[in-house]
């Protein structure tokens, strides 16, 4: 299969052949308390954002399985 996506950096190689879900899960597992901005008075943590995306993936998989 011809892939037009570059594989010139280590990040490109890591992403190659993976779904968005697999990439998000790997990033979520690897990061700690890093902020991505603020929501109201509290910092929004990057791992919380990724956890919300992973929860969406899980709900989608449960709906498919039902």
C-alpha positions as CSV (number, residue, x, y, z in Angstrom):
1,X,0.0,0.0,0.0
2,X,1.4,3.4,-0.9
3,X,1.6,5.8,2.0
4,X,2.1,9.5,1.2
5,X,2.8,10.4,4.8
6,X,6.4,11.3,5.6
7,X,8.5,9.2,7.9
8,X,11.4,11.6,8.2
9,X,11.3,12.2,12.0
10,X,11.0,9.8,14.9
11,X,7.5,11.2,15.6
12,X,6.5,10.4,12.0
13,X,7.8,6.9,12.4
14,X,5.9,6.5,15.7
15,X,2.6,7.6,14.2
16,X,3.0,5.6,11.0
17,X,0.4,2.8,10.7
18,X,-1.3,3.7,14.0
19,X,-4.9,4.9,14.5
20,X,-5.5,8.2,16.2
21,X,-6.9,6.3,19.1
22,X,-3.6,4.3,19.5
23,X,-1.6,7.5,19.4
24,X,-3.8,9.3,21.9
25,X,-3.7,6.3,24.3
26,X,0.1,6.2,24.0
27,X,0.5,9.9,24.7
28,X,-1.9,9.8,27.6
29,X,0.0,6.9,29.2
30,X,3.3,8.7,28.8
31,X,2.6,12.2,30.1
32,X,2.2,13.6,33.6
33,X,0.8,16.8,34.9
34,X,1.2,19.1,31.9
35,X,-1.2,21.9,31.3
36,X,-2.7,22.8,27.9
37,X,-4.4,26.0,28.9
38,X,-6.8,27.3,31.4
39,X,-10.5,26.8,31.9
40,X,-11.9,29.3,34.4
41,X,-9.6,29.5,37.4
42,X,-8.2,26.0,37.0
43,X,-5.5,24.8,34.6
44,X,-6.7,22.2,32.1
45,X,-4.3,19.2,32.3
46,X,-3.2,17.6,29.1
47,X,-3.7,14.1,30.6
48,X,-7.3,15.0,31.5
49,X,-8.0,16.1,27.9
50,X,-6.5,12.8,26.6
51,X,-8.4,10.8,29.2
52,X,-11.7,12.4,27.9
53,X,-10.8,11.4,24.3
54,X,-9.9,7.9,25.5
55,X,-13.3,7.7,27.2
56,X,-15.0,8.7,24.0
57,X,-13.1,5.9,22.2
58,X,-14.2,3.4,24.8
59,X,-17.9,4.5,24.6
60,X,-17.7,4.2,20.8
61,X,-16.3,0.7,21.1
62,X,-19.0,-0.3,23.6
63,X,-21.7,0.9,21.2
64,X,-20.2,-1.0,18.3
65,X,-20.1,-4.2,20.4
66,X,-23.7,-3.9,21.5
